[in-house]
Every structure is written in structure tokens, then in C-alpha cells.
Amino acid sequence: MSTSGIPGTTNQAPNVQTDSTPEKVANIIDRRNESRRYMQINYWDQWEDTYRAIKCRTKPIMITDKNGIETEDTTRTNVAMPELSLIARRKTARLTANPPQINYTVAEGGNIDLAEKLTAWSYMQFDRSGESMEHRKLVQSSQIFGWAVSKHFWDTVEVDRKFFRAFTKGGQNYAINRSSLMKLQGAPDDEISGAVKESGEELNDNELSQAIAKYGNTTQVPTKVSRFEGPVAKNIFIGDFFMEPGAASLNLSGWAIENYWESDVWLKKMLQKTYLDKDGEERGVIDPKAVQELEDMPSWQPIYQQQPFDLRSRLRTNALGQTLPLWPTKLLKGKRYDILECHTKDKDGQFWIEWIGNEKVMLGRMPYPWDLYGKYCYTELVPMFDLLSAYGDSTPLLLRHLWLLHNTIVGSRRDLVANLLRPLMKLRAGADLPDEQVDRVLFRVISMRNPDDLQPAMDSISLGPAISAASEEEAQNIRMMALAEPNLTNVETGTDTNPQAGKTATTAVLAAKSADALTQFELDSLNWYLKESGEKKLAMLQQTEPEQDENSQSGYKPYQIAPQYSQKVEGLTQRYGKASVCNLDFMEIQQEILVEPAAMSMLSVDDDIRRTGALQLVEMAGQMPQVVDPYYAARFFASTIRGIDPDKAVPPPKPPTPPPPQPPKVSVTVAAKWPEIPADMKASIVTGAGGQVTPDMMTEFQHEDTLKGVANLSAAANHADNLMSTKSVDDVPETPMSKGVGDASPTKRSPATS
């Protein structure tokens, strides 16, 4: 593409002296240049068109005038329609509505508590490290260009705060020590650390009195508050990242180069970094001599050196029509340096990082401080994969030609209507045609000497059919775009052949299913990115040793998870409560842990896919309450309603009612003599003991009862005779039988009967 006429551009090569540049610097710059040339030839044109469409801009319509000079045709309508911008914004908003939920699984032992603590930690890392904003940029870049990349590194996020502190309290030193006092005086960090090592933190009486005399007993002290320490993810602009041309994926690329600018503060920070080589010796990452050489150079202004090789400047000038941000470098305090950061893998599989300043100075190198298991610290996000290259596709990228056709249709229809309302007239040569018309209250008047001098050049054209045909063409174009992106069906207008397109229940359901299928396709791509990103963050967390703590059981200071993040994990809330701080122990995570993002966790709570799934789950729970948990189904459905607290809407199920108490068991023992038990009871006892009562046995029992009855009857007769006797107890009892009364024997008869 020609860049002539663009402010700030030049056809010269980058300011690189390869002859006098060391070999390593030349190799890295050659890698960057080859990657940039490959992208410029094959991708920059389509990325420029897509970015212009997202910004609702159009190219000017150029025509060649009589002198052969290209000028813009301002007589034609040139308008940009908002479909592609709507698609990109809607998809980005949908895929970043909520922070993603990263689930962990402990391979050995199944420690659920540790897995849920890691999930809560991932929520805290996503929020406090600033990844929430970078993640949205990443998703937006992927939805525009079809490819995006993020960088993972370990960092400490600190914020500067000012708090009131007192020098003394109750006559004793209180809150302000030597470090606080020197920070109050504006001393640099290295000077503060040196003074503390030499004199200690406590102030002597003279220093304390001088400080109180100057600042008073209470003053504001600048304090650095550490908000987060751990893995950080940063979005990299697609034009500032260079990998091997034609690589199938980022991890298969031979190199990964990032281009950015830094300041003097970054150089001082890098000078303090060290690493251990293979022999265990400590080495500096940056060469102090190289830093001094870089500081002696003037401040870097990439706009002058990299045009037209800079994608960011090309998008500004060609896509948006903006001027380049040029200004004198003397307006900046301090200096800026152009940094090339090159990541490569040596023959042993070890990843190395090399830094080059201002495309000339080799600053230093160091190995990866973590083992990312054969992967770069960069992670790519590709919404639609390409079979040949790492750079994928996106919906705006694929539909940009239909979008251009839609712009042309709308502009042509507008011009058609304007031309029909202003017809072409024929005027007789030499005729007197007034330049103005006279407006009256009820009509308009034009004065002419001969009305026949001005006549229509063609017969009148019916306006209705022409506009209808143009509208039908536009509807067909929108329908084609809706086939590729069903999210546009909610604005489909219908046509003469299908006037109810997108308006009936059947077509609406089919469109919704198609939209869900394509959305799920992009959700899977995002989940693959989150999985790889989560694995790299976990590896960094496992391999970065925290501060030691003698009071801790493991000997290391635990990572503290704030309550607002542990509340997002239901299991932690049930075990520790909503207001408790959870501790993540460093030694506890030293084991094999699997990472798996939760499906659709990043969607909005009221997203159609989540709502549909929740309704299906509630219906299943109603049909099979013994199999599907109704409480979980109701709580999940309540969570899809915006503004509703699921804990309040669906209270926890009541504990089950305890079973009624068992009746008391009473044991009664009856002692009885077997001969005295009746026959029926004997038979019951034998049967109850598991025996069998035979007829002979029953007959014997009955005979025994008969004999016992006879004996009882005899005893009763004796007792009755005793009662009727007149003798004393000591005499022989006299009974009617002893007197011969009623004697029935044949040898004795009474006198009355003789």
C-alpha cells in the first residue's frame, strides 16, 4: 500500500546500522523486521479495513479530474453503517460481563478445600492485578482482528497513599520511624534502605526533636500499600508483537518479540534484578555499561524511525484520518527508550529473554524464572482458528465486504432519491432562466419569459418502485449478514418474499439456536485461552517462593484471600463464613493441580444461554425431584435474575425431621411350673419357641389337665367335708357319711328303709 501523502511517513528503512551492530542485536532486529514485513503484506490491509469499520469510518470516494489528479467526490453519499461496530461491541460485552471462574482439581487426594481456595484466589488475582481491564481489551482485539495476545509476568501492585502519623504518643516514639521520615522528605528507596541498614529504624532524640519542630507531632506520611503480589496479565497490541512468519500457533513459533517503550525508572529497576546461572553464581540481568551507553543517547521518538512500519500509526492515519502524535521530546521529563524484548528457546529447551535498547544496545539477557512446560509467557486468543496460520478470523473481519456493499447500497439509494426529487431538465440555449424563485404563502413562483424554454429531459419516473427495489436489495444484504452472524436477526426487517423473517416464533427460535451455537464456538475458544492462562499463573504461583514466616506452620507467609472473593465460592462460605479471610498455604499447593474454566462463567447473569439452561434444570428437577436437587436448580435459576440475591430468594433447605423415638422395650419374666400350665398355653409356648405340637402331644397335655382336674375336685370335696363337721379341730371329724346318713353301700341300710 502506498503511504505517499500521509503526514509523518517515510519510505526509508528503520534506523538500524546492521554493519556496526553486534550480531545478536542484528539477528533480533532481523527477526522483528521479517515478522513485520510478513504481517504488513498479508494482514495489515484487512486489519485496517476492519478497524475502520469498527470506528464507523469509510474511505473517501476518489475520482480523477480533468487534470488527472485524484480528488474526493463530494457529490455522492458516503456513509458507514454500524453493523460491524455493533457486532464487536456486543460480543465483547457478552464475553466479559463477569470475571471468569477458574476451577481447580487436586489430582491426588481430592482436596476440595484447597481447590476452592485457588478459585477464590483467581478471582482476587483477576481483580486486584488490573487484569479485568486488560482482559476486556484482549477480547475486543480478538473480536476485531481475529487474534489477540496477552503477557503473563510476576509483579507487585502497589499504590501510594497518604496517612496521618504521629511522632510520639505518651512521651514515647510511636508511628513514624526512619523509613517514614525519609519518605516524607522525598528520599529515594535505595537511600532509605541504606540508612535503615546503617542506623536502624528507630529515630534518636535529636532526630525526633528536629522532625517535630519541622513537621509537628502529627503529619501526613506517604505510604506504599501492596494490593496484590502474584501473576499479572497484560494485553499486547497486535502491532507490537512479532512471531515467526507462517507459524501455526504462538507456542510453535521460533521466537516471540515485543516492542514497547520504557523510562529511566525501568532501567533502574532492571539493574537490581539478578538470576542464578547453571553453576549457581548470581549474575545481573542488565549490563551497567550498556545502560550507561543507552542513557547517553537522546530520547527515542519511534514515530520518526518506524514509519511506515508501525501498525498503530497506520491505523491512525489511514483508518481514522488522524495526524500522528508528534511533539518535541524535550517536553518530557526524563528520557524514553525503545525496547525490543525477544523470547527464544535454546537447544536444551530453556527459554531466554533478551533486551535491546533503541535498536542498537544489547542490554542483557536472563532465563525464564519459571518453568512453563514448553510454552511462552505469552498466550494467544483466537476466536476462529485458521488452518494455515496462527492469525485467525473474526466476524467483522469476515463480513467487511458485505458491510462495504451495504454502505454502497445505502449511499446509492440516498443518491437515487435525491436525483429523483431533483429531475434532469433541458434548457434552450440562450434562454432566460432566473436564478431564484419567489416564495409566497400558498405557492412558489418562478418568472420566465418563455415557459417552453425549460422542459424535463425524460419522462417522469415512478418514485415508489425505485425506492422499493433499493430497499429490497438492502434487506437481502442484511439477511446475508444475519446468516453469518445471527445476533443481527433482532434487527431484521423482512422482505417482500419473506416479510415475517425474524418476527415469527419459529424463525426466532431457529435464529436463537443458531446464535447460541456460534456463541458456544467462541466460548470454547475463550475457555481454551483461560485454561492455558490459568495453568501458567498456577505454575508461577507454585514456583515463586514467598516471604518466610516463623509463626506459620509451613514456614512461609500465607496468601490471604479477602472475604469479597471467598464469598464467590459457596463451599468456602459454608465452611468459613462470609466475613472471614481465607489463607492459602504455599506448601499446600506443591502438588499436581488441574485447571479447568467453568463453562459460561464469564457471561452475564441474565444471558440467554444461562437463562435457558436454568429453565431446563428447573423443569428437570420438577419431574425428577429424587434425582435432581430442587434447591440447587432453584438457586441457579435465581442467580440468572439480575439484582436478585440467590441466598435470600432461595433459603437453604430445612434439615430433615428426625424420626419418632422407638417405643421402649419391656421384658417380663413369668416363672411357672410346667405341670401347672394349661394344655392350650403349653401348646402356645411350644409353638412360640419354634417347636411343633403333634396330636399325641396335645392329647397328653389334655390328659394331664383332666387328671389335674380330678385331683382338684377331690381336694375340694375334702375341704367341703371339713367345713360341715361338728367336731373340734383335734377330734376326728364327723360327717354325714360317718353317721351312715346317705350311705349307699349295700351292707348298711338306714332304719327307715329296712
NUDOSE-128797 format. One record per residue (C-alpha): residue in three letters; x, y, z. Coordinates in steps of 0.25 Angstrom, whole numbers, padded with zeros to 4 digits, always signed. Each point is the difference from the previous one (the first is absolute). Layout:
! NUDOSE-128797
ALAXYZ;...
***
This chain:
! NUDOSE-128797
MET+0000+0000+0000;SER+0005+0014-0004;THR+0003+0009+0012;SER+0002+0013-0008;GLY-0007+0012+0005;ILE-0001-0005+0014;PRO+0006+0009+0011;GLY+0012-0005+0007;THR+0002-0012-0009;THR+0013-0003-0008;ASN+0005-0011-0009;GLN+0013-0002+0007;ALA+0003-0013+0007;PRO+0001+0001+0016;ASN+0012+0006+0006;VAL+0009-0012+0001;GLN+0014-0001-0003;THR+0002-0015-0002;ASP+0015+0001-0004;SER+0004+0006+0013;THR-0011-0006+0009;PRO+0004-0013+0008;GLU-0004-0013-0006;LYS-0010-0003+0011;VAL-0007+0014-0002;ALA+0000-0002-0015;ASN-0007-0014+0001;ILE-0011+0005+0009;ILE-0003+0012-0008;ASP+0000-0008-0013;ARG-0010-0009+0007;ARG-0009+0011+0003;ASN+0001+0006-0014;GLU-0003-0013-0007;SER-0012-0002+0009;ARG-0005+0014-0002;ARG+0002-0001-0015;TYR-0008-0013+0000;MET-0011+0007+0007;GLN+0000+0012-0008;ILE-0001-0007-0013;ASN-0011-0010+0004;TYR-0008+0005+0012;TRP+0001+0015+0002;ASP-0009+0004-0012;GLN-0012-0008+0006;TRP+0003+0004+0014;GLU+0000+0015-0005;ASP-0014-0003-0007;THR-0006-0007+0012;TYR+0005+0011+0010;ARG-0006+0011-0009;ALA-0013-0007+0000;ILE+0000-0002+0015;LYS+0002+0015+0001;CYS-0011+0002-0010;ARG+0009+0007-0010;THR+0001-0001-0015;LYS+0010+0002-0010;PRO-0002+0013-0008;ILE-0006-0002-0014;MET+0011+0004-0010;ILE-0001+0005-0014;THR+0010+0005-0011;ASP-0003+0014-0004;LYS+0003+0006-0014;ASN+0015+0002+0004;GLY+0002-0014+0004;ILE+0000+0003+0015;GLU-0007-0009+0010;THR-0010+0008+0008;GLU-0012-0004+0009;ASP-0014-0001-0006;THR-0008+0008+0010;THR-0013-0001-0009;ARG-0002-0015+0004;THR-0005-0005+0014;ASN+0011-0007+0007;VAL-0005-0005+0013;ALA+0004-0011+0010;MET-0010-0010+0006;PRO+0001-0004+0014;GLU-0001-0016-0001;LEU+0014-0004+0002;SER+0002+0010+0011;LEU-0013-0005+0007;ILE+0005-0015-0002;ALA+0014+0003+0006;ARG-0006+0008+0012;ARG-0011-0010+0003;LYS+0009-0012-0001;THR+0011+0007+0009;ALA-0011+0004+0010;ARG-0006-0014+0000;LEU+0013-0008+0002;THR+0005+0010+0011;ALA-0012+0002+0008;ASN+0005-0007+0012;PRO+0014-0004+0005;PRO+0003-0015-0005;GLN-0001-0011+0011;ILE+0013-0009+0000;ASN-0003-0013+0006;TYR+0012-0009+0006;THR+0001-0014+0002;VAL+0010-0007+0009;ALA+0005-0012-0007;GLU+0004-0008+0013;GLY-0010+0000+0012;GLY-0011+0008-0006;ASN+0003+0012+0010;ILE-0013+0008-0003;ASP+0004+0011+0010;LEU+0013+0003-0007;ALA-0007+0000-0014;GLU-0011+0010+0005;LYS+0011+0009+0006;LEU+0007+0000-0013;THR-0013+0004-0007;ALA-0002+0012+0010;TRP+0015+0003-0002;SER-0002+0001-0015;TYR-0012+0010+0002;MET+0009+0009+0009;GLN+0012-0001-0010;PHE-0010+0004-0012;ASP-0005+0012+0007;ARG+0012+0005+0008;SER+0010-0001-0011;GLY-0008+0008-0009;GLU-0002-0012-0010;SER-0015+0004-0001;MET+0003+0012-0008;GLU+0011-0007-0008;HIS-0009-0012-0002;ARG-0011+0008-0007;LYS+0011+0006-0009;LEU+0005-0014-0004;VAL-0014-0005-0003;GLN-0003+0013-0008;SER+0013-0001-0008;SER-0004-0015-0003;GLN-0014+0004-0005;ILE+0006+0011-0009;PHE+0012-0006-0006;GLY-0002-0015+0002;TRP+0012-0002+0009;ALA+0005+0006+0013;VAL+0011-0003+0010;SER+0003+0003+0015;LYS+0013-0001+0008;HIS+0001-0006+0014;PHE+0010+0004+0010;TRP+0002+0001+0015;ASP-0002+0014+0006;THR-0003+0007+0012;VAL-0012+0010-0001;GLU+0003+0012+0010;VAL-0008+0013+0002;ASP+0005+0012+0006;ARG-0009+0005+0012;LYS+0002+0011+0010;PHE-0004-0002+0015;PHE+0002+0008+0012;ARG+0010-0005+0009;ALA+0005+0005+0014;PHE+0015+0001+0004;THR-0003-0002+0015;LYS-0011-0005+0009;GLY+0001+0000+0015;GLY+0014+0005-0001;GLN+0005-0012-0008;ASN+0003-0002-0014;TYR-0013-0004-0007;ALA-0003-0002-0015;ILE+0011+0008-0008;ASN+0013-0007-0002;ARG+0012+0003-0008;SER-0006-0006-0013;SER-0012+0008+0002;LEU+0007+0013+0003;MET+0009-0002-0013;LYS-0012-0003-0008;LEU-0006+0013+0005;GLN+0013+0007-0004;GLY-0001-0006-0014;ALA+0013-0009+0001;PRO+0001-0011-0011;ASP-0002-0014+0004;ASP+0015-0004-0001;GLU+0004+0011+0009;ILE-0011-0004+0010;SER+0004-0014+0001;GLY+0015+0004+0002;ALA-0003+0009+0011;VAL-0009-0011+0007;LYS+0011-0010-0001;GLU+0010+0010+0006;SER-0008+0006+0011;GLY-0012-0008+0002;GLU-0015+0004-0001;GLU-0001+0007+0014;LEU+0003+0015+0000;ASN+0009+0006+0011;ASP-0004+0011+0009;ASN+0007+0011-0009;GLU-0006-0005-0013;LEU-0014-0001+0007;SER+0000+0014+0005;GLN+0005+0006-0013;ALA-0011-0007-0007;ILE-0011+0004+0010;ALA+0005+0014-0001;LYS-0001+0000-0016;TYR-0013-0008-0002;GLY-0007+0000+0013;ASN-0004-0012+0009;THR-0010-0005-0011;THR+0002+0000-0015;GLN-0004-0007-0013;VAL+0010-0011-0004;PRO+0001-0006-0014;THR-0002-0015+0002;LYS+0000-0011-0011;VAL-0011-0010+0002;SER+0002-0013-0007;ARG-0014-0004-0006;PHE+0005-0013-0007;GLU+0012-0008-0003;GLY+0000-0011-0010;PRO-0002-0003-0015;VAL-0005+0012-0008;ALA-0006-0001-0014;LYS+0002+0012-0010;ASN-0006+0001-0014;ILE+0010+0003-0011;PHE-0004+0008-0012;ILE+0000-0009-0012;GLY+0009+0009-0008;ASP+0011+0000+0011;PHE+0001-0015+0000;PHE+0008-0008-0010;MET+0002-0015-0001;GLU+0005-0010-0011;PRO-0007+0003-0014;GLY-0010-0011-0003;ALA+0001-0007+0014;ALA-0012-0009+0002;SER-0001+0005+0015;LEU+0007+0009+0009;ASN+0006-0011+0008;LEU+0006-0006-0013;SER+0006+0013-0004;GLY+0016+0000+0000;TRP-0001+0014+0007;ALA-0009+0010+0007;ILE+0004+0015+0000;GLU-0007+0011+0007;ASN+0003+0015-0003;TYR-0003+0010+0010;TRP+0006+0013+0006;GLU+0005+0002+0014;SER+0006+0011+0009;ASP+0012+0002+0010;VAL-0008-0007+0011;TRP-0001-0013-0008;LEU+0015+0000-0002;LYS+0003+0002+0015;LYS-0010-0011+0003;MET+0007-0009-0010;LEU+0014+0003+0006;GLN-0004-0006+0013;LYS-0005-0013-0006;THR+0009-0013+0001;TYR-0001-0014-0004;LEU+0008-0013+0003;ASP+0007-0007-0011;LYS+0003-0015-0002;ASP+0012+0001+0010;GLY-0009+0007+0011;GLU+0007+0013-0002;GLU-0008+0013+0001;ARG+0000+0008-0012;GLY-0006+0014-0004;VAL-0011+0000-0010;ILE+0004+0013-0006;ASP+0014+0005-0003;PRO+0003+0013+0007;LYS+0009+0005-0012;ALA-0011-0003-0010;VAL-0009+0008+0009;GLN+0010+0012+0000;GLU+0001-0001-0015;LEU-0015+0001-0002;GLU-0001+0011+0010;ASP+0010+0008-0008;MET-0009-0001-0012;PRO-0011+0011-0003;SER-0015-0004+0004;TRP-0006-0010-0010;GLN-0012+0005-0009;PRO-0005-0012-0007;ILE-0009+0008-0010;TYR+0012+0005-0007;GLN+0008-0013-0002;GLN-0011-0011-0002;GLN-0009+0006-0010;PRO-0006-0006-0008;PHE+0003-0013+0007;ASP-0009+0004+0012;LEU-0014-0006+0000;ARG-0005+0009+0011;SER+0004+0012-0008;ARG-0006-0006-0013;LEU-0014-0002+0007;ARG+0001+0015+0005;THR+0003+0006-0013;ASN-0007-0009-0011;ALA-0012-0006+0008;LEU-0004+0012+0009;GLY+0006+0011-0008;GLN+0008+0006+0012;THR+0013+0007+0001;LEU+0012-0007+0007;PRO+0002+0004+0014;LEU+0013+0007-0002;TRP+0007+0010+0010;PRO+0013+0004+0004;THR+0007-0010+0010;LYS+0005+0011+0009;LEU-0014+0002+0005;LEU+0001-0014+0007;LYS+0007+0000+0014;GLY+0011-0011-0001;LYS+0002-0009-0012;ARG-0007-0011-0007;TYR+0006-0012-0007;ASP-0004-0009-0010;ILE+0000-0015+0005;LEU+0000-0013-0008;GLU-0002-0012+0009;CYS+0003-0013-0007;HIS-0004-0013+0005;THR+0006-0013-0006;LYS+0003-0014+0004;ASP+0014-0006+0000;LYS+0004-0014-0004;ASP-0002-0005+0014;GLY-0015+0005+0000;GLN+0004+0011+0009;PHE-0008+0014-0003;TRP+0008+0012+0001;ILE-0003+0015+0000;GLU+0009+0010-0007;TRP-0002+0015+0000;ILE+0005+0010-0011;GLY-0001+0016+0003;ASN-0002+0010-0012;GLU+0002-0012-0010;LYS+0015+0001+0003;VAL+0004-0003+0014;MET+0000-0014+0005;LEU-0005+0002+0015;GLY+0001-0014+0005;ARG-0007-0014+0001;MET-0005-0010+0010;PRO-0007-0013+0000;TYR-0015-0002+0003;PRO-0002+0001+0016;TRP-0010-0011-0001;ASP-0002-0013-0008;LEU-0013+0002-0008;TYR+0002-0014-0006;GLY+0004+0003-0014;LYS-0009+0013-0002;TYR+0003+0015-0001;CYS-0005+0009+0010;TYR-0009+0006-0011;THR-0014-0006-0002;GLU-0008+0002-0013;LEU-0015+0001-0001;VAL-0006-0004-0014;PRO-0015+0000-0001;MET+0000-0007-0013;PHE+0012-0009-0003;ASP+0007+0000-0014;LEU+0005-0013-0006;LEU+0013+0007-0005;SER+0004+0011+0009;ALA+0000+0004+0015;TYR-0008+0012-0004;GLY-0015-0004+0000;ASP-0013+0007-0005;SER-0011+0008+0007;THR-0014+0003-0004;PRO+0003+0015-0004;LEU+0012-0005-0008;LEU-0008-0010-0008;LEU-0012+0010-0002;ARG+0008+0012-0004;HIS-0003-0002-0015;LEU-0015-0001+0003;TRP+0001+0012+0008;LEU+0006+0008-0011;LEU-0011-0005-0009;HIS-0010+0005+0010;ASN+0006+0013+0000;THR+0000+0001-0015;ILE-0015-0004+0000;VAL-0004+0010+0010;GLY+0008+0011-0007;SER-0005-0003-0013;ARG-0015+0000+0005;ARG+0002+0013+0006;ASP+0006+0006-0013;LEU-0011-0007-0008;VAL-0011+0007+0009;ALA+0007+0013-0001;ASN+0002-0001-0015;LEU-0015-0004-0002;LEU-0004+0012+0008;ARG+0009+0009-0008;PRO-0003-0004-0014;LEU+0009+0003-0012;MET-0006+0011-0009;LYS+0004+0005-0014;LEU+0002+0015-0002;ARG-0001+0007-0014;ALA+0013+0007-0003;GLY+0000+0015+0003;ALA-0013-0002+0008;ASP-0002+0010+0012;LEU-0001-0009+0012;PRO-0001+0008+0014;ASP+0010-0004+0011;GLU-0010+0001+0011;GLN-0015-0004+0003;VAL-0010+0009+0008;ASP-0006-0007+0012;ARG-0015+0004+0002;VAL-0009-0004+0012;LEU-0007-0010-0009;PHE+0009-0003-0011;ARG+0014+0002-0006;VAL+0002+0009-0013;ILE+0011+0000-0011;SER-0001+0011-0010;MET+0004-0005-0015;ARG-0002+0008-0013;ASN-0003-0013-0007;PRO-0004-0012+0008;ASP+0003-0010-0011;ASP+0015+0003+0001;LEU+0001-0009+0012;GLN-0006-0015-0001;PRO+0003-0013+0006;ALA+0011-0008-0007;MET-0007-0013+0002;ASP-0014-0005+0004;SER-0004+0000+0014;ILE+0005-0013+0008;SER-0008-0006+0011;LEU+0006+0002+0013;GLY-0006-0011+0008;PRO+0005-0013-0008;ALA+0014+0006-0001;ILE+0001+0002+0015;SER-0006-0014+0003;ALA+0010-0006-0009;ALA+0011+0007+0007;SER-0006-0004+0014;GLU-0001-0015-0005;GLU+0015+0000-0004;GLU+0003+0005+0014;ALA-0008-0010+0007;GLN+0007-0011-0008;ASN+0013+0005+0005;ILE-0004+0000+0014;ARG-0006-0014-0001;MET+0014-0005-0005;MET+0007+0007+0011;ALA-0010-0006+0010;LEU+0003-0014-0005;ALA+0014+0002+0004;GLU-0003+0007+0013;PRO-0014-0004+0006;ASN+0001+0011+0010;LEU-0004+0010-0011;THR-0014-0007-0001;ASN-0006+0008+0010;VAL+0001+0012-0009;GLU-0004-0008-0013;THR-0011+0008-0007;GLY-0006-0011-0010;THR-0001+0000-0015;ASP-0011-0001-0010;THR+0003-0015-0002;ASN+0001-0002+0016;PRO-0007+0011+0007;GLN+0000-0007+0013;ALA+0015-0003+0001;GLY+0004+0001+0014;LYS-0014+0003+0005;THR-0007-0013+0002;ALA+0003-0010+0011;THR+0005-0011-0009;THR+0011+0009-0007;ALA+0003+0007+0014;VAL+0003-0014+0006;LEU+0008-0004-0011;ALA+0008+0013+0000;ALA+0002-0001+0015;LYS+0005-0015-0001;SER+0010+0005-0012;ALA+0005+0011+0009;ASP+0002-0009+0012;ALA+0008-0010-0009;LEU+0009+0011-0005;THR+0002+0006+0014;GLN+0003-0013+0006;PHE+0011-0001-0011;GLU+0007+0013+0004;LEU-0003-0004+0015;ASP+0009-0013-0002;SER+0011+0009-0006;LEU+0000+0009+0012;ASN+0000-0012+0009;TRP+0012-0006-0007;TYR+0007+0014+0003;LEU-0005+0000+0014;LYS+0005-0014+0003;GLU+0014+0003-0006;SER+0001+0013+0007;GLY-0005-0006+0013;GLU+0011-0011-0001;LYS+0011+0010-0002;LYS-0005+0008+0012;LEU+0000-0012+0009;ALA+0014-0004-0004;MET+0005+0014+0003;LEU-0007-0001+0014;GLN+0006-0014+0003;GLN+0014+0004-0004;THR+0001+0014+0006;GLU+0005-0001+0015;PRO-0008+0009+0009;GLU+0006+0007+0012;GLN+0003-0009+0012;ASP-0008+0001+0013;GLU+0004-0007+0012;ASN-0014+0000+0006;SER-0005-0008-0012;GLN-0001-0015+0001;SER+0006-0001-0014;GLY+0011+0011+0003;TYR-0006+0009-0011;LYS-0009+0012+0000;PRO-0013-0005-0005;TYR-0008+0007-0011;GLN-0012+0007+0006;ILE-0013+0000-0008;ALA-0010+0011+0003;PRO-0014-0003+0004;GLN-0006+0006-0012;TYR+0007-0010-0009;SER-0002-0012+0009;GLN-0015+0003+0000;LYS-0001-0003-0014;VAL+0003-0015+0003;GLU-0012-0006+0007;GLY+0009-0011+0007;LEU+0009+0010+0007;THR-0012+0008+0005;GLN-0006-0012+0006;ARG+0013-0004+0007;TYR+0006+0013+0004;GLY-0012+0010-0001;LYS-0002+0012-0008;ALA+0009+0010+0008;SER+0012-0009+0001;VAL+0014+0001-0006;CYS+0005-0013-0006;ASN+0015-0003+0000;LEU+0006-0008-0012;ASP+0013-0007+0005;PHE+0012+0000-0010;MET+0004-0015+0004;GLU-0014-0005-0002;ILE+0000+0004-0015;GLN+0012-0008-0003;GLN-0007-0012-0007;GLU-0006-0003-0013;ILE-0012+0009-0002;LEU-0009+0000-0012;VAL-0006+0013-0006;GLU-0014+0001-0007;PRO-0008+0012-0002;ALA-0015+0000+0004;ALA-0009+0000-0013;MET-0007+0013-0003;SER+0005+0006+0013;MET+0004+0013-0007;LEU-0014+0002-0006;SER-0010+0010+0007;VAL-0009-0006+0011;ASP-0012+0003-0009;ASP+0006-0005-0013;ASP-0009-0008-0009;ILE+0009-0013+0000;ARG+0001+0000+0015;ARG-0015+0003+0002;THR-0004-0011-0010;GLY+0009-0010+0007;ALA-0006+0004+0014;LEU-0014-0002-0005;GLN+0003-0014-0005;LEU+0006-0003+0013;VAL-0012+0005+0008;GLU-0009-0009-0009;MET+0009-0012+0002;ALA-0001+0002+0015;GLY-0015+0001+0000;GLN-0001-0013-0008;MET+0011-0008+0008;PRO+0001+0006+0014;GLN+0006-0012+0005;VAL+0011+0000-0010;VAL+0003+0015-0002;ASP+0001+0009+0011;PRO-0011+0010+0000;TYR+0007+0010+0009;TYR+0012+0001-0009;ALA-0009+0002-0012;ALA-0008+0011+0006;ARG+0012+0007+0006;PHE+0007-0001-0014;PHE-0012+0006-0007;ALA-0001+0011+0010;SER+0015+0004-0003;THR-0004+0002-0014;ILE-0010+0012+0004;ARG+0008+0013+0001;GLY-0001+0007+0013;ILE-0005-0013+0008;ASP+0008-0005+0011;PRO-0001-0016-0001;ASP+0003-0002+0015;LYS-0012+0009+0003;ALA-0009-0005-0011;VAL+0002-0015+0003;PRO+0004-0002+0014;PRO+0007-0013+0004;PRO-0009-0012+0001;LYS-0004-0003+0014;PRO+0006-0012+0007;PRO-0008-0013-0001;THR-0010-0003+0011;PRO+0006-0010+0010;PRO-0007-0014+0000;PRO-0009-0002+0012;PRO+0006-0007+0012;GLN-0001-0015+0001;PRO-0010-0006+0010;PRO+0007-0005+0013;LYS+0003-0015+0000;VAL-0005-0007+0013;SER+0004-0013+0004;VAL-0010-0008+0009;THR+0005-0013+0006;VAL-0011-0010+0006;ALA+0004-0012+0008;ALA-0010-0011-0001;LYS+0001-0015+0003;TRP-0002-0008-0013;PRO-0010-0010+0006;GLU-0009+0011+0004;ILE-0001+0007-0013;PRO-0013-0003-0008;ALA+0001-0008-0013;ASP-0003+0012-0009;MET+0011+0008+0006;LYS+0010-0011-0001;ALA-0003-0002-0015;SER+0002+0016-0002;ILE+0013-0001+0007;VAL+0005-0011-0008;THR-0005+0006-0013;GLY+0007+0014+0004;ALA+0013-0007+0003;GLY+0000-0005-0014;GLY-0005-0014+0003;GLN-0011-0008-0006;VAL-0012-0006+0009;THR-0004-0013-0005;PRO-0014-0006+0002;ASP+0006-0011+0010;MET+0007+0012+0008;MET-0013+0007+0000;THR-0008-0012+0005;GLU+0010-0002+0011;PHE-0001+0015+0004;GLN-0015-0002+0001;HIS+0001-0013+0008;GLU+0009+0007+0010;ASP-0010+0011+0001;THR-0011-0010+0003;LEU+0008-0007+0011;LYS+0003+0013+0006;GLY-0015+0004+0000;VAL-0004-0013+0007;ALA+0011+0002+0010;ASN-0005+0014+0002;LEU-0014-0004+0001;SER+0003-0011+0011;ALA+0008+0011+0008;ALA-0013+0009-0001;ALA-0009-0012+0005;ASN+0010-0002+0012;HIS-0001+0015+0004;ALA-0015+0000-0001;ASP-0001-0012+0009;ASN+0009+0007+0010;LEU-0009+0013+0000;MET-0013-0008+0003;SER+0006-0008+0012;THR-0004+0003+0015;LYS+0013-0005+0007;SER+0011+0008+0004;VAL+0012+0001-0007;ASP+0007-0010+0008;ASP-0011-0011-0001;VAL-0002-0009-0011;PRO-0010+0008-0009;GLU-0014-0005+0000;THR-0007+0001-0013;PRO-0013-0005-0005;MET+0007-0012-0007;SER+0006-0004+0014;LYS-0014+0000+0006;GLY-0005-0009-0011;VAL-0009+0010-0006;GLY-0002-0001-0014;ASP+0009-0012+0000;ALA-0002-0007-0013;SER+0008-0013+0003;PRO-0008-0013-0002;THR+0004-0005+0014;LYS-0006+0011+0008;ARG-0014+0006-0001;SER-0007+0010+0008;PRO-0011-0004+0010;ALA-0010+0008-0009;THR+0003-0009-0012;SER+0001-0014+0007;
***
